Amino acid sequence: MVVDKLGVHRTHCCILHGCKYGDENCPVILGNVEQGYLCEECDADGLKHVDDIKAMLQLGITKCRECGHYYTPKQ
């Protein structure tokens, strides 16, 4: 990925809700770039800060992209 595109993904994509641009190589989704801001869906879900997402991920909580419900993946 071209370096100047990383910032666009960092500011618009979400580790929980996916790549805003539908890029299967999204650096946020792949974990190469940390998400900088909440996405629109995060806001609709009531998340207030990117640290909320970090806490959820540390607990193993993610959001199903198909149904929109939160779930904890089996380990």
N, C-alpha and C positions, 0 to 999 in steps of 0.2 A: 504494500500500500504506500502511496505517495505521502510523505511526511506532512504536507499542508492539509491533507484530508483527515489526519488524526484528530485535530481539534474540533472538527465538525461532528465527528462521532462522539467525542468526549462530552460535548455540550448538548447533544440531542438524543443520544441512544441510552438505553437502560438495561442493566443486567437482568432485571426482572421481566420487563415488558418487551425486550428485543430491540433490534436495530430499526431506527426510524426509516432507514433507506432500504431495508430488506437485503442488506449485504450479508451473505453467509460468512464472510471473512471480517466481520465487524470487530475492530480491536477491543471494544468494550465487552462484547459477548465472549470473545476469546480470552479475555483477561489480560490483554497486553496494555490496555490503557484504562485507568480508573475513571469511572463515571464522575463528571463534575457537578451535575445538577440533576434535580428530579425531572422526570418526563411528565407529560400531561396526564398520563394514566396514573402515575404515582400520586399526583395531586388529587385526582378523582378518588383514589383509594384512601386518601386521608394521611398519606405520609407527609411529613413536614420538613425532612432534611435528609440529605444523602447518608448521614450517619444512621438513620433508621434502616436503610437498605443494608448497610454493612452489618448492623446488629442482627438483622433477619438472616443474612447469609451465614454469619458465624453460628447461628442456632440451627442452620440447615433448613430454614424456611424459604421456600420459593413460591412463585405464583404460576399456576397453570396458564399457559398462553391460550389454550383452547376454551376453557370454561371460565377462567377468571378467578377461580377459587385458590386460596392459599393452601399449600400442602407441604408436608415434611417428607423429603425423599427417604426411602428405606436405605439403610446403610449396609 
